[in-house]
Amino acid sequence: MVAPVHVMITGAAGQIGYALAPMVCRGAMLGPDVPVVLHLLDIAPAEAALKGVAMELVDAAYPLLVGVVATIDVAEACKGVDVAVMVGGFPRGPGMERKEVMGKNVAIYKGQASALEEHAAPGCKVVVVANPANTNALILSNYAPKIPTKNVTCLTRLDHNRALGQVSQKTGVPVRDVKNCIIWGNHSSTQYPDVNHGEAGGVPIREAIGDDAYLNGEFIATVQQRGAAIIAARKLSSALSAASSVCDHVRDWVNGTPAGTWVSMGVVSPGGEGAYGIEAGLMYSFPVTCVGGEWTIVPGLTIDERSRGLMDATAAELKEEKAMAEELIAAM
């Protein structure tokens, strides 16, 4: 029998965790034949709800689920984990300054990074979901230097999937036949959803849609603001689609991307021409392919002047966030 994969979900009693756990147990993350042990972590005020989630997972009798660890102890949660999905974080509330929120998350991710470094399995793969996802991931990577930099990522697959969905809706092409959109930069309203290299039903997206004004305007704004639109409609965040995208992110990273297809992942920029001139050390979303559990930035894409400006603008925001995080870390 295949050895079980240990998957940790932080913030596991919350909306995204509640949506994500059953997807993992049904094989959406690692495959239909891979058994899993779930490590569920949350904070003390959510301990009772966390126990309830664990009870439901037992009651669902998932064939792939061979164990559940539900705890408020970060060291216990991190012990032996192969995949860490960092959903928990301090959300920005009304009237809060961005620096104040980042300060809260520096403290959270410092502690969790240290626990992962000490207790996780060698080669543990990390995906950060909690916002600001790019900078939270960068903080985690800084505080867990023994975890390879390439093994710490942040989720921009949700934005990528949103772009695919919008193209599918506009063209009438099934989403399975839409591919190679790109999310450049930050998981924020400055992200650049790029269709210049994508296809819908084998036809270039710009040709299939035939409306550059839409693609350069409404399309980008829709993808950038989709999370806010869902909150306005549901009065709750986009937990279902976020959970599904986490599964897509990890599955493609671990099992590989299909031939001829790339996906978007937030990764630490190596700098230079291979990173399209994005400064080294920024946690930036790029188009990547994955083979053998390793991601590689897609090389050689032509970047037009308009795209260059949008890519640089989101990089500038990330530089500002990085500087702010470094200031907070230095003061701790």
Stockholm file with secondary structure:
# STOCKHOLM 1.0

chainA/1-332         MVAPVHVMITGAAGQIGYALAPMVCRGAMLGPDVPVVLHLLDIAPAEAALKGVAMELVDAAYPLLVGVVATIDVAEACKGVDVAVMVGGFPRGPGMERKEVMGKNVAIYKGQASALEEHAAPGCKVVVVANPANTNALILSNYAPKIPTKNVTCLTRLDHNRALGQVSQKTGVPVRDVKNCIIWGNHSSTQYPDVNHGEAGGVPIREAIGDDAYLNGEFIATVQQRGAAIIAARKLSSALSAASSVCDHVRDWVNGTPAGTWVSMGVVSPGGEGAYGIEAGLMYSFPVTCVGGEWTIVPGLTIDERSRGLMDATAAELKEEKAMAEELIAAM
#=GR chainA/1-332 SS CCCCEEEEEETTTSHHHHHHHHHHHTTTTTCTTCCEEEEEECCGGGHHHHHHHHHHHHHHTCTTEEEEEEESCHHHHHTTCSEEEECCCCCCCTTCCHHHHHHHHHHHHHHHHHHHHHHSCTTCEEEECSSSHHHHHHHHHHHCTTSCGGGEEECCHHHHHHHHHHHHHHHCCCGGGEECCEEEBCSSTTCEEECTTCEETTEEHHHHHCCHHHHHTHHHHHHHTHHHHHHHHHSSCCHHHHHHHHHHHHHHHHHCCCTTCCEEEEEECCCSGGGTTCCTTCEEEEEEEEETTEEEECCCCCCCHHHHHHHHHHHHHHHHHHHHHHHHHHTC
#=GC SS_cons         CCCCEEEEEETTTSHHHHHHHHHHHTTTTTCTTCCEEEEEECCGGGHHHHHHHHHHHHHHTCTTEEEEEEESCHHHHHTTCSEEEECCCCCCCTTCCHHHHHHHHHHHHHHHHHHHHHHSCTTCEEEECSSSHHHHHHHHHHHCTTSCGGGEEECCHHHHHHHHHHHHHHHCCCGGGEECCEEEBCSSTTCEEECTTCEETTEEHHHHHCCHHHHHTHHHHHHHTHHHHHHHHHSSCCHHHHHHHHHHHHHHHHHCCCTTCCEEEEEECCCSGGGTTCCTTCEEEEEEEEETTEEEECCCCCCCHHHHHHHHHHHHHHHHHHHHHHHHHHTC
//
